[in-house]
Amino acid sequence: MLRKLLLLTNLVFLFRLFGDAHILLYHRFGDPRYPTTNTSLEQLRKDFTYLKKHHYKIIPLQKLVKALKNHKPIDPKWVVITIDDGFKSLLQAMPLFKEFRYPFTLFISTKPIQNGYPDFLRWEDVKKIAQFAEIGLHSHAHPHLTDLSDEEIVQDTKKALMLYKKNLHTQPQSYAYPYGEYDDRVKKILQSFHFALCNQNLGAVSAKSSIYNLDRIALVGKSNLKQALGLQYLPTQWIEPKAYPKDRILRRVKAKIEPKYKSALLYVTGYGWRDIKVKNGLIDEKIGLKLTKRRVRVIIKVKHSKINTKILVRSRYGVK
């Protein structure tokens, strides 16, 4: 009986030890002028209270990155909080972060700060925040990176690095794609700077996740944090599409997932969800959809809220 109890205890321990972490993404706080990117201070307190009540461990992004690099277990109670852009409204939320003692990563675009744009933090503000939080990069001019040439991406990144180092006297370890937009070309260029790379794709982070493609869950308005934290990582090999189709017709979705699944849900921006079949771990769905958005997310979801997202961005780079 004792041996069975010990075995059960070990299994429970292993289940809790190995799981999926989550990275949350915020933008503005207490700024109702921009409802699509704003989180009220009341909602932020509700989010933080939920995390505390359910015993989530709010950790720095670099702790998660280090665990992935070293192939260490991922605690399913780990949550990373990130904030994009560097809006001045963050100052209103700082008392809450300090009250709950929750660390976070602030991804800054350096041009608005350097040029003193009214809605953005000043370097003096960023320096004070850096005593409490990690500061990552969000580019210099916040461009649509997929529309830039290789050299333009490199120059924008170097400009951001120069201003970052000049004002903060340190080296950034992480980078978040502006607008959450990237493709294989953009990712390869930014990898060369040795950043951990964060996207805006719905999902979770498991031991199988790449530090160059970390999923983040964007929260805005009255967010459903319980649902967000219920998402799990679905290991997926995307075969087709590789990129945004030139004729804007998404003809086929082909991917490999775990063979134990016999069915799944497929989502395409603008068209919602549909049921699809899985045969021996292979999804091969002919759909023939006209893409109307420049940024399209294709999502595969199976039971237990396991999910994987592929982003397709229509690029103007190279178009004459």
C-alpha positions as CSV (number, residue, x, y, z in Angstrom):
1,M,0.0,0.0,0.0
2,L,2.8,2.4,0.9
3,R,4.6,1.6,-2.3
4,K,1.5,2.4,-4.3
5,L,1.0,5.7,-2.4
6,L,4.6,6.7,-3.1
7,L,4.3,5.8,-6.7
8,L,1.1,7.9,-7.0
9,T,2.8,10.8,-5.2
10,N,5.7,10.7,-7.6
11,L,3.4,10.6,-10.6
12,V,1.5,13.6,-9.3
13,F,4.8,15.4,-8.7
14,L,6.0,14.7,-12.2
15,F,2.7,15.8,-13.7
16,R,3.0,19.1,-11.9
17,L,6.7,19.5,-12.7
18,F,6.4,18.9,-16.5
19,G,3.8,21.0,-18.3
20,D,3.3,24.2,-20.2
21,A,4.1,27.7,-19.1
22,H,2.3,30.8,-20.4
23,I,3.5,34.2,-21.5
24,L,0.9,37.0,-21.2
25,L,1.0,40.2,-23.3
26,Y,-0.4,43.6,-22.4
27,H,0.0,47.0,-24.1
28,R,-1.8,50.0,-22.5
29,F,-3.2,50.4,-19.0
30,G,-6.1,52.6,-17.9
31,D,-6.3,54.3,-21.3
32,P,-9.8,54.0,-22.7
33,R,-8.9,56.0,-25.9
34,Y,-7.6,52.8,-27.4
35,P,-10.0,49.9,-26.4
36,T,-8.3,47.4,-28.8
37,T,-5.0,47.5,-26.8
38,N,-6.1,48.8,-23.4
39,T,-6.5,47.0,-20.1
40,S,-8.2,48.9,-17.3
41,L,-6.5,49.0,-13.9
42,E,-9.5,47.3,-12.4
43,Q,-9.1,44.4,-14.9
44,L,-5.4,44.2,-14.2
45,R,-6.0,43.9,-10.5
46,K,-8.5,41.1,-11.3
47,D,-5.9,39.3,-13.4
48,F,-3.2,39.6,-10.7
49,T,-5.6,38.5,-8.0
50,Y,-6.6,35.4,-10.1
51,L,-2.9,34.5,-10.6
52,K,-2.2,34.9,-6.9
53,K,-5.3,33.0,-5.7
54,H,-4.5,30.1,-8.0
55,H,-0.9,30.0,-6.9
56,Y,0.8,30.8,-10.2
57,K,4.4,31.7,-10.1
58,I,5.2,34.9,-12.0
59,I,8.8,34.6,-13.2
60,P,11.1,36.7,-15.4
61,L,11.2,35.8,-19.1
62,Q,14.9,35.0,-18.9
63,K,14.2,32.3,-16.3
64,L,11.9,30.6,-18.8
65,V,14.4,31.1,-21.6
66,K,17.2,29.6,-19.5
67,A,15.1,26.5,-18.7
68,L,14.4,26.0,-22.4
69,K,18.1,26.4,-23.3
70,N,19.2,23.9,-20.7
71,H,16.4,21.5,-21.4
72,K,15.1,21.8,-17.9
73,P,11.5,20.9,-16.8
74,I,8.9,23.6,-17.4
75,D,6.6,24.3,-14.4
76,P,2.9,24.5,-15.5
77,K,2.4,27.2,-12.9
78,W,5.0,29.5,-14.5
79,V,3.6,32.7,-16.0
80,V,5.6,35.4,-17.7
81,I,4.2,38.9,-18.0
82,T,5.2,41.0,-21.0
83,I,4.3,44.5,-22.1
84,D,4.8,45.9,-25.6
85,D,5.7,49.3,-27.1
86,G,6.6,51.4,-24.0
87,F,3.5,53.5,-23.6
88,K,3.4,56.0,-20.8
89,S,0.3,54.4,-19.4
90,L,2.5,51.7,-17.8
91,L,3.4,54.3,-15.1
92,Q,-0.3,54.0,-13.9
93,A,0.1,50.3,-13.5
94,M,3.5,50.2,-11.8
95,P,2.0,50.5,-8.3
96,L,0.0,47.2,-9.0
97,F,3.1,45.4,-10.2
98,K,5.0,46.5,-7.1
99,E,2.1,45.6,-4.8
100,F,1.9,42.1,-6.1
101,R,5.7,41.9,-6.7
102,Y,5.2,40.6,-10.2
103,P,8.2,41.0,-12.5
104,F,7.7,41.6,-16.2
105,T,9.4,42.3,-19.4
106,L,8.9,45.6,-21.2
107,F,9.6,45.5,-24.9
108,I,10.4,49.0,-26.1
109,S,10.5,50.7,-29.5
110,T,13.4,53.1,-29.2
111,K,12.3,55.8,-31.8
112,P,9.2,57.0,-30.0
113,I,11.1,57.2,-26.7
114,Q,14.1,58.9,-28.3
115,N,11.9,61.4,-30.1
116,G,9.8,62.2,-27.1
117,Y,6.4,61.1,-28.6
118,P,3.7,62.2,-26.1
119,D,2.1,58.8,-25.4
120,F,5.5,57.1,-24.7
121,L,7.8,56.7,-21.8
122,R,11.0,58.8,-21.5
123,W,14.4,57.2,-21.1
124,E,14.4,58.3,-17.4
125,D,11.2,56.3,-16.9
126,V,12.6,53.3,-18.6
127,K,15.7,53.4,-16.4
128,K,13.6,53.4,-13.3
129,I,11.4,50.5,-14.6
130,A,14.6,48.6,-15.4
131,Q,15.3,48.4,-11.7
132,F,12.2,46.2,-11.4
133,A,11.8,44.6,-14.8
134,E,13.7,43.2,-17.8
135,I,13.8,45.6,-20.8
136,G,13.7,43.9,-24.2
137,L,13.6,45.3,-27.8
138,H,10.5,45.9,-29.9
139,S,12.5,47.4,-32.9
140,H,13.5,51.0,-33.4
141,A,10.7,52.5,-35.6
142,H,8.1,49.7,-35.1
143,P,7.9,48.8,-38.8
144,H,6.2,45.9,-40.5
145,L,9.3,43.9,-40.7
146,T,8.1,41.6,-43.5
147,D,7.9,44.7,-45.8
148,L,11.6,45.6,-45.2
149,S,14.6,44.3,-47.0
150,D,17.2,42.3,-45.1
151,E,19.5,45.3,-44.8
152,E,16.6,47.5,-43.6
153,I,15.8,45.0,-40.9
154,V,19.4,44.9,-39.8
155,Q,19.7,48.7,-39.7
156,D,16.5,49.1,-37.7
157,T,17.8,46.6,-35.2
158,K,21.2,48.1,-35.0
159,K,19.7,51.6,-34.4
160,A,17.6,50.1,-31.6
161,L,20.6,48.4,-30.1
162,M,22.7,51.6,-30.2
163,L,20.0,53.7,-28.4
164,Y,19.3,50.9,-25.9
165,K,23.0,50.5,-24.9
166,K,23.6,54.2,-24.9
167,N,20.7,54.9,-22.4
168,L,20.5,51.7,-20.4
169,H,24.2,50.6,-20.5
170,T,23.4,46.9,-21.0
171,Q,22.6,44.4,-23.7
172,P,19.0,43.3,-24.4
173,Q,18.4,39.6,-24.3
174,S,14.9,39.4,-25.9
175,Y,13.0,40.9,-28.8
176,A,9.3,41.0,-29.6
177,Y,8.1,41.3,-33.3
178,P,6.3,44.6,-34.0
179,Y,2.6,43.8,-34.7
180,G,3.5,40.2,-34.0
181,E,4.5,39.9,-37.7
182,Y,7.3,37.8,-39.0
183,D,8.2,35.1,-41.5
184,D,11.1,32.7,-41.8
185,R,13.3,35.4,-43.4
186,V,12.7,37.9,-40.6
187,K,13.2,35.3,-37.9
188,K,16.5,34.2,-39.3
189,I,17.8,37.8,-39.4
190,L,16.8,38.5,-35.8
191,Q,18.2,35.1,-34.6
192,S,21.6,36.3,-35.8
193,F,21.5,38.9,-33.0
194,H,21.0,36.1,-30.4
195,F,17.7,37.4,-29.0
196,A,15.0,35.2,-27.6
197,L,12.1,36.0,-29.9
198,C,8.5,36.5,-28.8
199,N,5.5,36.4,-31.2
200,Q,1.8,37.2,-30.6
201,N,0.5,33.7,-31.5
202,L,-2.1,32.1,-29.3
203,G,-0.5,29.3,-27.4
204,A,1.6,28.1,-24.5
205,V,5.3,27.3,-24.0
206,S,6.5,23.7,-23.4
207,A,9.9,22.1,-23.1
208,K,9.6,21.5,-26.9
209,S,9.2,25.2,-27.7
210,S,11.9,27.2,-29.4
211,I,13.4,30.3,-27.8
212,Y,13.1,31.8,-31.2
213,N,9.4,31.4,-31.4
214,L,7.8,31.9,-28.0
215,D,4.0,32.1,-28.1
216,R,2.3,34.9,-26.1
217,I,-1.4,35.4,-25.2
218,A,-2.6,38.9,-25.8
219,L,-4.9,40.2,-23.1
220,V,-7.2,43.2,-23.6
221,G,-10.5,44.5,-22.2
222,K,-12.3,41.9,-20.0
223,S,-9.9,39.1,-20.6
224,N,-10.7,35.4,-19.8
225,L,-7.5,34.6,-17.9
226,K,-8.7,31.1,-16.8
227,Q,-9.3,30.1,-20.4
228,A,-6.0,31.6,-21.6
229,L,-4.0,29.7,-18.9
230,G,-5.8,26.5,-19.9
231,L,-4.1,26.4,-23.3
232,Q,-1.4,23.8,-23.9
233,Y,1.3,23.5,-26.5
234,L,0.6,21.2,-29.5
235,P,3.9,20.0,-31.1
236,T,3.3,20.6,-34.8
237,Q,5.3,20.3,-38.0
238,W,3.9,22.8,-40.5
239,I,4.3,21.5,-44.1
240,E,1.9,23.7,-46.0
241,P,1.5,26.7,-46.2
242,K,5.0,27.9,-45.8
243,A,4.2,31.5,-46.5
244,Y,1.4,33.8,-47.5
245,P,0.2,32.7,-50.9
246,K,1.0,35.2,-53.7
247,D,-2.5,34.8,-55.2
248,R,-4.1,35.1,-51.7
249,I,-5.7,31.7,-52.1
250,L,-5.1,29.3,-49.2
251,R,-5.6,26.0,-51.0
252,R,-4.3,23.5,-48.5
253,V,-3.3,23.1,-44.8
254,K,-0.9,20.2,-44.2
255,A,0.8,19.5,-40.9
256,K,2.0,16.6,-38.7
257,I,0.8,16.3,-35.1
258,E,0.9,13.5,-32.6
259,P,-0.7,10.3,-34.2
260,K,-2.9,9.7,-31.2
261,Y,-5.4,12.3,-32.4
262,K,-8.1,11.3,-34.9
263,S,-9.7,14.7,-35.3
264,A,-8.9,18.4,-34.8
265,L,-10.2,21.9,-35.2
266,L,-8.8,24.3,-37.8
267,Y,-9.1,28.1,-37.7
268,V,-8.4,30.5,-40.4
269,T,-8.7,34.3,-39.9
270,G,-11.9,35.5,-41.4
271,Y,-13.4,32.1,-41.6
272,G,-13.6,30.7,-38.1
273,W,-13.3,27.1,-37.0
274,R,-14.0,23.9,-38.8
275,D,-13.8,20.2,-37.9
276,I,-11.0,18.3,-39.7
277,K,-9.8,14.7,-39.7
278,V,-6.3,13.5,-38.7
279,K,-4.9,10.3,-40.2
280,N,-1.9,8.7,-38.6
281,G,-0.9,12.1,-37.2
282,L,-1.3,13.9,-40.6
283,I,-3.6,16.8,-41.3
284,D,-4.1,17.3,-45.0
285,E,-7.0,19.6,-45.6
286,K,-7.9,21.1,-49.0
287,I,-9.8,24.4,-48.3
288,G,-9.4,26.9,-51.1
289,L,-10.1,30.1,-49.1
290,K,-9.5,33.6,-50.4
291,L,-7.4,35.5,-47.8
292,T,-8.7,39.1,-47.3
293,K,-6.4,40.2,-44.5
294,R,-2.7,41.0,-44.7
295,R,-2.1,39.1,-41.5
296,V,-3.7,35.7,-41.2
297,R,-3.5,33.1,-38.4
298,V,-4.0,29.4,-39.1
299,I,-4.6,27.5,-35.9
300,I,-4.8,23.8,-35.2
301,K,-6.5,22.8,-31.9
302,V,-7.1,19.3,-30.4
303,K,-8.7,18.2,-27.2
304,H,-7.5,19.4,-23.8
305,S,-7.0,22.9,-25.5
306,K,-3.7,21.9,-27.1
307,I,-3.0,24.4,-29.8
308,N,-0.5,25.6,-32.4
309,T,-0.5,28.7,-34.5
310,K,1.0,29.5,-37.9
311,I,1.0,33.2,-38.9
312,L,1.0,34.3,-42.5
313,V,1.9,37.8,-43.4
314,R,1.5,39.4,-46.9
315,S,4.8,41.1,-47.6
316,R,5.4,44.1,-49.8
317,Y,9.1,43.3,-49.9
318,G,10.3,42.6,-53.4
319,V,7.0,43.7,-55.0
320,K,7.6,46.1,-57.9
